């Protein structure tokens, strides 16, 4: 498939494909998501400018397709938002579709929470990169924003991969009619919130999974609730005065030194991807803080995270503590917990890490 889609509200005799090539000649290391933003189009529109044969459109039976990824063996799965890129490599096993097909779940080596209502388009993408030919499955929402990407690795069963793509290949070429990207949800006016009711509801939480329902009952967005509920449950972290770039840098250095295992959550409206383990190879490169470990990479553009908080939630298993990062729109972009399974109390080591972080960075 070879499609040229002009950028919205831009009149030009130069095709989008040509403008992309010109941009890449000027910035050869620019990622497609950033190139799309600079060109004023969605990532999917830009992807569809690839050469004929590079794209294989897939059916929208996304739940069945992701379930059958187990057959291909090892893959690398990438979920991201504008501020965070979360990459895990492993074997997806036991993925289950729930909610009448609207949701999906896997736990273990590949830990996912999927919200299929946000999935609209899927493609196999074949592209030439410095390391050779790269195959991926890429999924987008109705506005062309990338939700999830699944990459073939050296450990992938190539025959099973090809069979999976053939099984879910669309019968007809996809001619997408993209919708406008949704605007960020507006923040709630703090004056409209009954803070006493919020505090009481927060104090009686029994399960961290009930948190979103509690916010809905109190008609408050997440960040505003965190700001209002008070220091018994939340504390704002400030940027350190030394060379540390962000609270995330500080925390990663702490848990690496003390070998404290963590859980790292990154998501967007279509998916939340989770990794659990100990970090080792952490490295800041310019505006990005990176974890570069076997099986897990995290790339955090920390300068675009405007608010960092530690958050405590009651539960039947005791207090559950997290580090949370929010962007300028008030959207949560990263959550870090201590390693824990349901039914277990939180690690004392993790609680100690959070206390040290708060002592360093709370104003």
C-alpha positions as CSV (number, residue, x, y, z in Angstrom):
1,X,0.0,0.0,0.0
2,X,1.3,3.4,-0.9
3,X,-0.7,6.4,0.3
4,X,0.0,10.1,0.5
5,X,-2.0,12.1,3.0
6,X,-1.6,15.8,3.2
7,X,-1.2,17.4,6.6
8,X,-4.5,18.9,7.8
9,X,-5.0,22.6,7.0
10,X,-1.8,22.8,5.1
11,X,-1.9,23.6,1.4
12,X,1.3,22.6,-0.4
13,X,2.4,21.2,-3.7
14,X,5.0,19.1,-1.8
15,X,3.7,15.8,-0.7
16,X,3.8,14.7,2.9
17,X,6.3,12.0,1.9
18,X,8.6,14.5,0.4
19,X,8.4,16.8,3.4
20,X,9.2,13.9,5.7
21,X,12.2,12.9,3.7
22,X,13.4,16.5,3.8
23,X,13.0,16.6,7.5
24,X,14.8,13.4,8.0
25,X,17.7,14.7,5.9
26,X,18.0,17.5,8.3
27,X,17.4,15.4,11.5
28,X,18.3,11.8,10.6
29,X,17.9,10.5,14.2
30,X,14.4,11.9,14.5
31,X,11.8,9.3,15.6
32,X,8.6,9.0,13.6
33,X,6.4,10.2,16.5
34,X,8.4,13.5,16.7
35,X,8.6,13.9,13.0
36,X,4.8,13.6,12.8
37,X,4.4,16.3,15.4
38,X,6.7,18.6,13.6
39,X,4.8,18.0,10.3
40,X,1.4,18.5,11.9
41,X,0.0,15.1,11.2
42,X,-0.6,11.9,13.1
43,X,2.0,9.1,13.3
44,X,-0.2,6.8,11.3
45,X,-0.5,9.3,8.5
46,X,3.2,9.5,8.3
47,X,3.6,5.8,8.5
48,X,1.3,5.3,5.5
49,X,3.8,7.3,3.4
50,X,6.1,4.3,3.4
51,X,6.9,2.5,0.1
52,X,4.4,0.0,-1.4
53,X,4.8,-3.4,0.3
54,X,6.0,-2.0,3.6
55,X,2.6,-2.1,5.2
56,X,0.1,-5.0,5.7
57,X,-3.2,-3.8,7.0
58,X,-4.7,-6.1,9.7
59,X,-8.3,-6.8,10.7
60,X,-9.7,-5.2,13.8
61,X,-10.0,-8.5,15.7
62,X,-7.3,-7.1,18.0
63,X,-8.1,-9.2,21.1
64,X,-7.7,-12.5,19.2
65,X,-4.5,-11.3,17.5
66,X,-2.9,-10.3,20.8
67,X,-4.0,-13.6,22.4
68,X,-2.3,-15.5,19.6
69,X,1.0,-13.6,19.9
70,X,1.9,-16.4,22.4
71,X,2.5,-18.6,19.4
72,X,5.4,-16.5,18.0
73,X,7.6,-16.7,21.2
74,X,9.8,-13.8,22.1
75,X,8.8,-10.3,21.1
76,X,9.6,-6.7,22.2
77,X,6.5,-4.7,23.2
78,X,6.6,-0.9,23.3
79,X,4.0,1.3,24.9
80,X,4.5,5.0,25.2
81,X,3.0,8.4,25.8
82,X,4.7,11.8,24.9
83,X,6.9,11.7,27.9
84,X,7.7,8.0,28.5
85,X,8.7,5.0,26.3
86,X,8.4,1.6,28.0
87,X,9.9,-1.5,26.3
88,X,9.8,-5.1,27.5
89,X,11.2,-8.1,25.8
90,X,9.8,-11.6,26.6
91,X,7.2,-14.2,25.7
92,X,3.5,-13.1,26.0
93,X,1.6,-15.9,27.7
94,X,-1.9,-16.3,29.0
95,X,-3.3,-13.1,27.6
96,X,-7.1,-13.0,28.2
97,X,-9.8,-10.9,26.6
98,X,-12.3,-9.6,29.2
99,X,-15.2,-7.1,29.4
100,X,-17.0,-8.6,26.5
101,X,-14.0,-7.9,24.2
102,X,-13.4,-4.4,25.4
103,X,-10.4,-5.2,27.6
104,X,-7.4,-7.6,27.8
105,X,-5.1,-8.7,30.6
106,X,-1.8,-10.6,31.0
107,X,0.4,-11.0,34.0
108,X,3.8,-12.4,34.5
109,X,6.8,-11.8,32.1
110,X,4.7,-9.6,29.8
111,X,2.3,-7.6,32.1
112,X,-0.4,-5.7,30.2
113,X,-3.7,-4.0,30.8
114,X,-5.4,-3.3,27.4
115,X,-8.4,-1.1,26.6
116,X,-9.5,-2.2,23.1
117,X,-12.1,0.6,22.8
118,X,-9.2,2.9,21.9
119,X,-7.8,0.6,19.2
120,X,-8.9,1.4,15.6
121,X,-6.2,0.4,13.1
122,X,-3.4,-2.2,12.9
123,X,-0.6,-2.9,10.5
124,X,2.4,-5.0,10.0
125,X,5.3,-2.6,9.2
126,X,8.5,-3.7,7.4
127,X,11.2,-1.1,7.4
128,X,14.9,-0.9,6.8
129,X,17.0,0.3,9.8
130,X,20.7,0.4,10.5
131,X,20.6,-3.2,12.0
132,X,18.7,-4.6,8.9
133,X,15.1,-5.3,8.1
134,X,12.7,-4.8,11.0
135,X,9.2,-6.2,11.4
136,X,6.6,-4.9,13.7
137,X,2.9,-4.9,14.4
138,X,1.7,-1.4,15.1
139,X,-1.7,-0.3,16.5
140,X,-3.4,3.1,16.4
141,X,-6.4,4.9,17.7
142,X,-9.1,6.5,15.6
143,X,-7.0,9.7,15.3
144,X,-3.9,7.9,14.2
145,X,-2.1,8.1,17.5
146,X,0.1,5.1,18.2
147,X,-1.1,2.9,21.1
148,X,1.1,-0.2,21.0
149,X,4.0,-1.7,18.9
150,X,5.2,-5.3,18.9
151,X,8.6,-6.0,17.4
152,X,10.0,-9.2,16.0
153,X,13.3,-10.1,17.7
154,X,16.1,-12.6,17.1
155,X,14.2,-15.0,19.4
156,X,10.9,-14.7,17.5
157,X,9.6,-17.8,15.6
158,X,9.6,-16.3,12.1
159,X,7.3,-18.8,10.6
160,X,4.8,-18.4,13.4
161,X,5.0,-14.6,13.0
162,X,4.3,-14.8,9.2
163,X,1.4,-17.2,9.8
164,X,-0.1,-14.8,12.4
165,X,0.1,-11.9,10.0
166,X,-1.4,-13.9,7.2
167,X,-4.3,-15.0,9.4
168,X,-5.2,-11.5,10.5
169,X,-4.4,-9.7,7.2
170,X,-7.3,-7.5,6.1
171,X,-9.1,-8.6,2.9
172,X,-9.2,-5.1,1.6
173,X,-6.7,-2.2,1.8
174,X,-7.4,0.1,4.6
175,X,-8.5,3.6,3.7
176,X,-8.6,5.3,7.1
177,X,-10.9,8.2,7.8
178,X,-9.2,9.6,10.8
179,X,-10.9,11.6,13.5
180,X,-9.5,14.7,15.2
181,X,-7.3,13.8,18.2
182,X,-9.3,14.2,21.5
183,X,-8.4,17.2,23.6
184,X,-7.0,16.5,27.1
185,X,-9.6,16.1,29.8
186,X,-10.0,19.4,31.6
187,X,-8.8,19.8,35.1
188,X,-11.5,20.2,37.8
189,X,-11.8,23.5,39.6
190,X,-10.4,22.7,43.1
191,X,-13.1,24.9,44.7
192,X,-15.8,22.5,43.4
193,X,-14.4,19.6,45.3
194,X,-15.6,18.6,48.8
195,X,-12.2,18.0,50.3
196,X,-13.6,16.4,53.5
197,X,-15.6,13.9,51.5
198,X,-12.5,13.2,49.3
199,X,-10.3,12.6,52.4
200,X,-12.9,10.3,54.0
201,X,-13.3,8.3,50.8
202,X,-9.6,8.1,50.3
203,X,-9.1,6.9,53.9
204,X,-11.5,4.0,53.5
205,X,-10.0,2.6,50.3
206,X,-9.7,-1.2,50.4
207,X,-8.0,-1.8,47.1
208,X,-5.8,0.3,44.9
209,X,-8.0,-0.9,41.9
210,X,-10.9,1.0,43.4
211,X,-9.0,4.3,43.2
212,X,-10.5,5.4,39.8
213,X,-14.1,4.7,41.0
214,X,-13.4,6.8,44.1
215,X,-12.2,9.7,42.0
216,X,-15.4,9.4,39.9
217,X,-17.6,9.5,42.9
218,X,-15.9,12.7,44.1
219,X,-16.1,14.2,40.6
220,X,-12.4,15.1,40.6
221,X,-9.5,14.3,38.3
222,X,-6.5,12.4,39.6
223,X,-3.9,15.2,39.9
224,X,-6.4,17.6,41.5
225,X,-7.3,14.9,44.1
226,X,-3.6,14.3,44.8
227,X,-3.1,18.0,45.3
228,X,-6.1,18.4,47.6
229,X,-6.1,15.3,49.8
230,X,-3.3,16.4,52.1
231,X,0.1,15.4,53.4
232,X,-1.2,12.3,55.1
233,X,-1.5,10.7,51.7
234,X,0.5,12.8,49.2
235,X,3.6,14.8,49.1
236,X,5.0,16.9,46.2
237,X,8.6,16.4,45.2
238,X,10.8,19.3,44.1
239,X,13.7,19.2,41.7
240,X,17.0,18.6,43.6
241,X,19.4,21.5,43.9
242,X,22.4,19.3,43.0
243,X,23.1,17.7,39.6
244,X,20.2,15.2,39.8
245,X,17.7,16.1,37.0
246,X,14.5,14.8,38.4
247,X,12.9,12.8,41.3
248,X,12.9,9.8,38.9
249,X,16.7,10.1,38.5
250,X,17.1,10.2,42.3
251,X,14.8,7.2,42.8
252,X,16.4,5.1,40.2
253,X,19.9,5.7,41.7
254,X,18.6,4.8,45.1
255,X,16.9,1.5,44.1
256,X,19.9,0.5,42.0
257,X,22.3,1.1,44.8
258,X,20.1,-0.8,47.3
259,X,18.9,-3.5,44.9
260,X,15.3,-2.7,45.7
261,X,12.9,-4.2,43.1
262,X,10.3,-2.0,41.6
263,X,7.2,-2.0,39.3
264,X,7.2,0.6,36.5
265,X,3.8,1.4,34.8
266,X,3.6,3.5,31.6
267,X,0.5,3.8,29.4
268,X,-1.9,5.7,27.2
269,X,-5.6,5.5,26.7
270,X,-5.3,2.1,25.0
271,X,-2.8,0.2,27.2
272,X,-0.9,0.1,30.4
273,X,2.4,-1.8,30.3
274,X,4.1,-3.0,33.5
275,X,7.7,-4.2,34.2
276,X,8.8,-5.7,37.5
277,X,12.4,-6.1,38.6
278,X,15.7,-4.5,39.7
279,X,17.2,-1.8,37.6
280,X,20.9,-1.8,36.9
281,X,22.1,0.2,33.8
282,X,20.7,3.7,34.3
283,X,22.0,6.5,32.1
284,X,21.0,10.1,31.5
285,X,21.5,11.3,27.9
286,X,20.5,14.9,27.5
287,X,16.8,15.4,28.3
288,X,16.2,11.7,28.6
289,X,16.7,9.5,31.7
290,X,17.1,5.9,30.5
291,X,17.0,2.4,32.0
292,X,18.9,0.1,29.5
293,X,18.7,-3.4,31.0
294,X,18.2,-6.8,29.3
295,X,14.5,-7.3,28.8
296,X,13.5,-3.7,29.9
297,X,14.2,-0.3,28.6
298,X,12.6,2.9,29.9
299,X,13.2,6.3,28.2
300,X,11.9,9.2,30.3
301,X,11.8,12.8,29.0
302,X,11.8,14.1,32.5
303,X,11.8,17.8,31.7
304,X,8.2,17.5,30.3
305,X,7.0,16.0,33.6
306,X,5.8,19.0,35.5
307,X,4.6,17.4,38.7
308,X,6.1,14.6,40.8
309,X,4.3,13.2,43.8
310,X,4.6,10.4,46.3
311,X,1.2,8.9,46.9
312,X,-0.1,6.6,49.6
313,X,-3.3,4.6,49.3
314,X,-4.9,2.4,52.1
315,X,-5.8,-1.2,51.2
316,X,-6.6,-4.4,53.0
317,X,-3.0,-5.3,52.4
318,X,-1.8,-2.1,54.2
319,X,-0.6,1.1,52.7
320,X,0.5,1.0,49.0
321,X,3.0,3.7,48.0
322,X,3.9,5.1,44.6
323,X,5.9,7.7,42.8
324,X,3.8,9.4,40.2
325,X,4.7,11.8,37.3
326,X,2.2,14.1,35.6
327,X,2.5,16.3,32.5
328,X,1.4,19.8,31.9
329,X,-2.1,18.7,31.0
330,X,-2.5,16.9,34.4
331,X,-2.2,13.5,32.8
332,X,-0.4,10.7,34.6
333,X,2.5,9.5,32.5
334,X,4.5,7.2,34.9
335,X,3.9,5.3,38.1
336,X,6.5,3.4,40.1
337,X,5.6,1.0,42.9
338,X,7.6,-1.4,45.0
339,X,7.5,-5.0,43.8
340,X,4.4,-6.6,45.3
341,X,1.7,-9.1,44.4
342,X,-2.0,-8.9,45.5
343,X,-2.5,-10.1,49.0
344,X,1.1,-9.1,50.0
345,X,2.0,-6.2,52.2
346,X,4.3,-3.6,50.7
347,X,8.0,-4.1,51.0
348,X,9.6,-2.3,54.0
349,X,12.6,-1.7,51.7
350,X,10.4,0.2,49.2
351,X,8.8,2.2,51.9
352,X,12.3,3.2,53.2
353,X,13.3,4.3,49.6
354,X,10.2,6.6,49.4
355,X,11.0,8.1,52.9
356,X,14.5,8.9,51.8
357,X,13.3,10.4,48.5
358,X,10.8,12.6,50.4
359,X,13.4,13.7,52.9
360,X,15.6,14.8,50.0
361,X,13.1,16.4,47.7
362,X,10.0,17.6,49.6
363,X,9.8,21.3,50.0
